[in-house]
Amino acid sequence: MAVTAGLRLLEALATPHGLDRYLELVHPMLTVRELRGQVTSVHRTTSDTVTLTIRPTRRWRGFRSGQFVRLSVVIDGIRRTRCYSPSTSEHRPGSFDLTIKAHDGGLVSRWLHANARTGLVVHLSQAEGEFTLDTARPRRVLLVSGGSGITPVLSMLRTLTDEGHDGEIVFLHYAYRRSDVPHLADLRALADRRPNVRLVLGYTDAADGDLQGFCTEEHLRAAAPWFTEAPAYLCGPPGLMAAVRAVYDGLGIGGLLRTEEFAPAPVAVDTAEATGTVTFARSGRRAPNSGRTLLEQAEAAGLTPEHGCRMGICFSCTSVKTAGRVRDVRSGETSTDPDEEIQLCVRVPVGDVTLDL
């Protein structure tokens, strides 16, 4: 109690900046309230990915394999936030890895790929997300990923092997070609060491993979003949996600499939809804409703609202809608409530909408 009271007194004396603002002048990792991490190593395992090993401050509570963290860096004077999943085992003490793909147009990912260095201090959130392994580990499990969606399922694989899990594990990863597979040497070494782990690589643009082309039911049966009777965990680009879901739904086994999106699915513009004007009241800007998400329309209007995942997971882009109707692109539900907090990345305006932005 005395320590807590002392912290409150120090924070009151530090107003308006907060105690952490002064502590970071001594050392950027010295904090009381904020969670931060320091990059202790940087590896580039493919031409367009970078793996950062991060040592978090003492407030870090750890993570469950499959979860994500929000990472923030300052670029051109503006703090930018994105969501990334640790690729390491949840049992590794003291640090975790983030493997980040530099996407075309990805401001933060490209900045980290080009500029991340040992000693860089980043802002972090506690781990979040429900895409996690069942507490009762399955005797058989299929892990499916594509592109940078490899990170959460790779964490699951490493967690299971760290636990000495001896059930059958199939790790099925899709990439353009062999040179695009992150952590390939580690994956092969792990599969060589563990007779219960099978690594299956599917290449869409090369003929030297275990499987060729895009995912099909035949691919799944070749990789894991028992897949209709075991849980599967899937993370990857929209095309892979849709293909695997179609197989599972077609076979009536959708309940076995757990999924995590790493990229937002394209939002089709509804011309009937794309009418009226979007007003950004606080900034005094207005623009014709283009039918895109409110986050995209705000950016097109020259605004820079805070955001992270761009798919409705992290709630970084929450803003207040003061008037108008919006539709949730995931569920199709609409809302006309005034003074309503909404996620800009997964809402589209239906006619005139006003935001406190």
C-alpha positions as CSV (number, residue, x, y, z in Angstrom):
1,M,0.0,0.0,0.0
2,A,2.8,2.4,0.9
3,V,4.6,1.7,-2.5
4,T,1.3,2.3,-4.4
5,A,0.7,5.5,-2.5
6,G,4.3,6.6,-3.2
7,L,3.8,5.9,-7.0
8,R,0.6,7.9,-7.0
9,L,2.4,10.8,-5.3
10,L,5.3,10.7,-7.8
11,E,2.8,10.5,-10.7
12,A,0.9,13.5,-9.4
13,L,4.1,15.5,-9.1
14,A,5.1,14.5,-12.7
15,T,1.8,15.8,-14.2
16,P,1.1,16.5,-17.0
17,H,3.6,14.2,-18.6
18,G,3.4,11.2,-16.4
19,L,6.2,9.5,-14.4
20,D,7.3,7.2,-17.3
21,R,8.0,10.2,-19.5
22,Y,10.7,11.3,-17.0
23,L,12.0,7.8,-16.4
24,E,12.7,7.2,-20.0
25,L,15.1,10.2,-20.0
26,V,17.2,8.1,-17.6
27,H,16.7,4.8,-19.6
28,P,14.0,4.0,-22.2
29,M,13.4,0.6,-20.6
30,L,12.8,2.1,-17.1
31,T,9.0,2.4,-16.7
32,V,6.4,2.1,-14.1
33,R,3.1,1.9,-16.1
34,E,4.0,1.4,-19.7
35,L,5.1,-2.0,-21.2
36,R,8.1,-1.8,-23.4
37,G,10.5,-4.1,-25.0
38,Q,14.1,-3.9,-26.3
39,V,15.3,-5.6,-29.5
40,T,18.2,-7.9,-28.5
41,S,18.8,-9.4,-31.9
42,V,17.7,-9.0,-35.5
43,H,17.7,-11.8,-38.2
44,R,16.5,-11.6,-41.8
45,T,15.6,-15.2,-42.8
46,T,14.1,-14.3,-46.2
47,S,14.4,-11.3,-48.4
48,D,11.3,-9.7,-47.1
49,T,11.0,-10.8,-43.5
50,V,12.8,-9.8,-40.3
51,T,12.8,-11.6,-37.0
52,L,13.2,-9.5,-33.9
53,T,14.0,-11.0,-30.5
54,I,12.4,-8.8,-27.9
55,R,13.2,-8.6,-24.1
56,P,10.1,-7.0,-22.4
57,T,10.0,-5.1,-19.2
58,R,8.9,-6.7,-16.0
59,R,5.3,-5.9,-16.5
60,W,5.1,-8.5,-19.2
61,R,2.8,-11.4,-18.3
62,G,3.7,-13.8,-21.0
63,F,1.5,-15.2,-23.7
64,R,-0.2,-18.3,-25.0
65,S,0.9,-19.7,-28.3
66,G,-1.3,-18.2,-31.1
67,Q,-1.9,-14.9,-29.4
68,F,-0.7,-11.5,-30.7
69,V,0.8,-8.3,-29.2
70,R,0.4,-4.7,-30.3
71,L,3.8,-3.2,-31.1
72,S,4.3,0.5,-31.5
73,V,7.1,2.5,-33.0
74,V,7.6,6.2,-33.7
75,I,7.9,6.9,-37.5
76,D,8.3,10.5,-38.6
77,G,7.2,11.7,-35.2
78,I,4.0,9.7,-35.1
79,R,3.5,6.5,-33.0
80,R,2.3,3.7,-35.3
81,T,0.8,0.5,-33.9
82,R,0.5,-3.0,-35.5
83,C,-0.4,-6.5,-34.3
84,Y,2.1,-9.3,-34.5
85,S,2.1,-12.9,-33.2
86,P,5.1,-14.3,-31.3
87,S,6.7,-17.2,-33.2
88,T,8.5,-18.7,-30.2
89,S,7.3,-21.2,-27.7
90,E,5.2,-19.8,-24.9
91,H,7.6,-21.6,-22.5
92,R,10.7,-19.6,-23.6
93,P,11.7,-17.4,-20.6
94,G,12.7,-13.8,-20.8
95,S,12.1,-13.0,-24.4
96,F,10.1,-13.7,-27.5
97,D,10.5,-13.4,-31.3
98,L,8.3,-11.6,-33.8
99,T,8.8,-12.5,-37.4
100,I,7.5,-9.6,-39.6
101,K,6.9,-9.6,-43.3
102,A,7.5,-6.3,-45.1
103,H,4.2,-6.0,-47.0
104,D,3.8,-3.7,-50.0
105,G,2.4,-0.5,-48.6
106,G,3.0,-1.7,-45.0
107,L,4.3,1.4,-43.3
108,V,5.4,-0.3,-40.0
109,S,6.5,-3.6,-41.4
110,R,8.7,-2.0,-44.1
111,W,10.1,0.4,-41.5
112,L,11.0,-2.4,-39.2
113,H,12.5,-4.5,-42.0
114,A,14.8,-1.6,-43.0
115,N,15.5,0.0,-39.6
116,A,15.3,-2.5,-36.8
117,R,18.6,-2.7,-34.9
118,T,19.8,-4.2,-31.7
119,G,18.9,-1.8,-28.9
120,L,15.7,-0.5,-30.5
121,V,13.0,0.1,-27.8
122,V,9.4,-0.5,-28.8
123,H,6.1,-0.1,-27.0
124,L,4.1,-3.3,-26.4
125,S,0.7,-4.4,-25.2
126,Q,0.0,-7.5,-23.1
127,A,-0.7,-10.5,-25.3
128,E,-4.3,-10.8,-26.6
129,G,-6.4,-13.1,-28.7
130,E,-8.4,-16.3,-28.5
131,F,-6.6,-18.2,-31.2
132,T,-4.8,-20.6,-28.9
133,L,-4.2,-24.3,-28.4
134,D,-6.8,-26.3,-26.4
135,T,-5.7,-26.7,-22.8
136,A,-6.1,-30.5,-23.2
137,R,-3.6,-31.0,-26.0
138,P,-5.0,-33.1,-28.9
139,R,-3.4,-36.4,-29.8
140,R,-3.4,-35.4,-33.4
141,V,-3.3,-31.8,-34.7
142,L,-3.0,-30.2,-38.1
143,L,-1.3,-26.8,-38.3
144,V,-1.9,-24.9,-41.5
145,S,-0.4,-21.5,-42.5
146,G,0.5,-19.4,-45.5
147,G,2.9,-16.5,-45.8
148,S,3.4,-14.5,-42.6
149,G,0.5,-16.4,-41.1
150,I,3.2,-18.9,-40.1
151,T,4.0,-17.1,-36.8
152,P,1.1,-18.1,-34.5
153,V,1.0,-21.7,-35.7
154,L,4.8,-22.0,-35.5
155,S,4.5,-20.8,-31.9
156,M,2.0,-23.6,-31.3
157,L,4.4,-26.2,-32.9
158,R,7.3,-25.0,-30.7
159,T,5.1,-25.0,-27.6
160,L,4.0,-28.6,-28.2
161,T,7.5,-29.8,-28.7
162,D,8.8,-28.0,-25.7
163,E,6.2,-29.8,-23.7
164,G,7.4,-33.1,-25.0
165,H,4.1,-33.7,-26.7
166,D,4.3,-37.1,-28.5
167,G,1.0,-36.9,-30.4
168,E,1.0,-36.7,-34.2
169,I,1.6,-33.1,-35.5
170,V,1.4,-32.1,-39.2
171,F,2.7,-28.6,-40.0
172,L,1.5,-27.6,-43.5
173,H,2.8,-24.3,-44.8
174,Y,2.1,-22.6,-48.2
175,A,4.5,-20.2,-49.9
176,Y,5.4,-19.0,-53.4
177,R,8.6,-21.0,-53.3
178,R,11.2,-22.4,-50.9
179,S,13.1,-19.1,-50.5
180,D,9.9,-17.5,-49.2
181,V,9.5,-19.9,-46.2
182,P,10.6,-18.2,-42.9
183,H,12.4,-20.4,-40.4
184,L,12.8,-23.2,-42.9
185,A,16.1,-24.5,-41.5
186,D,14.6,-24.6,-38.0
187,L,11.4,-26.3,-39.2
188,R,13.4,-29.0,-40.9
189,A,15.7,-29.5,-38.0
190,L,12.7,-29.8,-35.6
191,A,11.0,-32.3,-37.9
192,D,14.2,-34.4,-38.1
193,R,14.5,-34.5,-34.3
194,R,10.9,-35.3,-33.6
195,P,9.5,-38.4,-35.3
196,N,5.9,-37.3,-34.4
197,V,6.3,-34.0,-36.4
198,R,5.7,-34.0,-40.2
199,L,6.6,-30.9,-42.2
200,V,4.7,-30.5,-45.5
201,L,5.5,-27.6,-47.8
202,G,3.1,-26.4,-50.5
203,Y,4.5,-24.1,-53.2
204,T,2.2,-22.1,-55.5
205,D,4.9,-20.8,-57.9
206,A,7.4,-23.7,-57.9
207,A,7.3,-27.4,-58.6
208,D,9.8,-28.6,-55.9
209,G,7.4,-28.6,-52.9
210,D,5.8,-31.5,-51.2
211,L,2.5,-30.2,-52.7
212,Q,2.1,-27.9,-55.7
213,G,-0.6,-25.2,-56.2
214,F,-3.2,-23.9,-54.0
215,C,-4.8,-25.8,-51.1
216,T,-7.4,-28.5,-51.9
217,E,-9.1,-31.4,-50.2
218,E,-6.5,-33.6,-51.9
219,H,-3.7,-31.6,-50.4
220,L,-5.2,-32.0,-46.9
221,R,-5.7,-35.7,-47.3
222,A,-2.1,-36.1,-48.5
223,A,-0.7,-34.1,-45.6
224,A,-2.9,-35.5,-42.8
225,P,-5.1,-38.4,-43.9
226,W,-6.9,-38.2,-40.5
227,F,-7.7,-34.4,-40.8
228,T,-11.4,-35.0,-40.7
229,E,-11.1,-36.4,-37.1
230,A,-8.7,-33.9,-35.5
231,P,-8.6,-30.2,-34.7
232,A,-6.9,-27.9,-37.1
233,Y,-5.4,-24.4,-36.6
234,L,-5.3,-22.1,-39.6
235,C,-3.7,-18.7,-40.3
236,G,-2.8,-17.2,-43.6
237,P,-3.9,-14.9,-46.4
238,P,-7.6,-14.6,-47.4
239,G,-7.3,-17.0,-50.4
240,L,-5.9,-19.8,-48.3
241,M,-8.4,-19.2,-45.5
242,A,-11.3,-19.3,-47.9
243,A,-10.0,-22.5,-49.6
244,V,-9.5,-24.4,-46.3
245,R,-12.9,-23.2,-44.9
246,A,-14.6,-24.4,-48.1
247,V,-13.2,-27.9,-47.7
248,Y,-14.1,-28.2,-44.0
249,D,-17.6,-26.7,-44.5
250,G,-18.2,-29.0,-47.5
251,L,-17.3,-32.0,-45.5
252,G,-19.5,-30.8,-42.6
253,I,-16.5,-30.6,-40.1
254,G,-16.3,-26.8,-39.7
255,G,-16.3,-27.3,-36.0
256,L,-12.8,-28.8,-36.1
257,L,-11.3,-25.7,-37.6
258,R,-9.8,-22.8,-35.6
259,T,-8.8,-19.7,-37.5
260,E,-7.0,-16.4,-37.1
261,E,-6.9,-13.8,-39.9
262,F,-3.6,-12.0,-40.4
263,A,-4.9,-9.9,-43.3
264,P,-8.3,-8.3,-43.8
265,A,-10.5,-9.7,-46.5
266,P,-11.3,-7.2,-49.3
267,V,-14.4,-5.2,-48.7
268,A,-16.8,-5.0,-51.6
269,V,-18.3,-1.6,-52.2
270,D,-22.1,-1.6,-52.0
271,T,-23.1,1.1,-54.4
272,A,-26.5,1.4,-52.7
273,E,-24.7,2.3,-49.5
274,A,-22.0,4.5,-51.0
275,T,-24.0,7.7,-50.9
276,G,-23.9,10.9,-48.9
277,T,-21.0,12.5,-47.1
278,V,-18.6,11.4,-44.3
279,T,-17.9,14.3,-42.0
280,F,-14.8,14.3,-39.7
281,A,-16.1,16.8,-37.3
282,R,-13.1,17.5,-35.1
283,S,-10.7,18.0,-38.0
284,G,-13.3,20.0,-40.0
285,R,-13.1,17.8,-43.1
286,R,-15.7,16.2,-45.3
287,A,-15.6,13.8,-48.2
288,P,-18.1,11.9,-50.4
289,N,-18.8,8.5,-49.1
290,S,-16.8,6.1,-51.2
291,G,-18.2,2.9,-49.7
292,R,-14.8,1.9,-48.2
293,T,-14.3,1.3,-44.5
294,L,-14.3,4.4,-42.4
295,L,-10.6,3.9,-41.6
296,E,-9.7,3.9,-45.3
297,Q,-11.9,7.0,-45.9
298,A,-10.3,8.8,-43.0
299,E,-6.9,8.1,-44.5
300,A,-8.0,9.1,-48.0
301,A,-9.1,12.4,-46.4
302,G,-5.6,13.0,-45.1
303,L,-6.2,12.0,-41.5
304,T,-4.0,9.6,-39.6
305,P,-6.2,7.8,-37.0
306,E,-4.5,5.3,-34.7
307,H,-4.9,1.7,-35.9
308,G,-3.4,-1.7,-35.6
309,C,-4.7,-4.9,-37.1
310,R,-7.1,-3.3,-39.6
311,M,-9.5,-6.3,-39.1
312,G,-11.4,-5.6,-36.0
313,I,-9.2,-7.5,-33.5
314,C,-7.1,-5.0,-31.6
315,F,-9.6,-2.1,-31.1
316,S,-6.8,0.5,-31.7
317,C,-8.9,2.4,-34.2
318,T,-12.0,2.9,-32.0
319,S,-13.6,6.3,-32.5
320,V,-17.0,7.9,-31.7
321,K,-19.7,8.1,-34.4
322,T,-21.9,11.0,-33.5
323,A,-24.5,10.5,-36.2
324,G,-25.5,8.3,-39.1
325,R,-25.8,4.6,-39.9
326,V,-22.8,2.2,-40.2
327,R,-22.5,-1.5,-41.2
328,D,-20.2,-4.1,-39.7
329,V,-18.4,-5.7,-42.7
330,R,-18.0,-9.0,-40.7
331,S,-21.6,-9.5,-39.5
332,G,-23.6,-7.3,-41.8
333,E,-25.3,-5.7,-38.8
334,T,-26.1,-2.0,-39.0
335,S,-26.4,0.6,-36.2
336,T,-27.8,4.1,-36.0
337,D,-27.0,4.8,-32.3
338,P,-25.7,8.3,-31.7
339,D,-22.4,8.9,-29.8
340,E,-21.5,5.2,-30.4
341,E,-17.9,3.9,-30.2
342,I,-17.1,2.0,-33.3
343,Q,-14.1,0.3,-34.9
344,L,-13.2,2.3,-38.0
345,C,-11.5,-0.6,-39.8
346,V,-14.6,-2.9,-39.9
347,R,-17.4,-0.3,-40.3
348,V,-18.6,1.2,-43.6
349,P,-20.9,4.2,-43.7
350,V,-24.5,3.8,-45.1
351,G,-25.3,7.3,-46.3
352,D,-24.3,10.3,-44.3
353,V,-22.1,9.7,-41.2
354,T,-20.4,12.0,-38.8
355,L,-17.3,11.0,-36.7
356,D,-15.6,12.7,-33.8
357,L,-12.3,12.6,-35.6
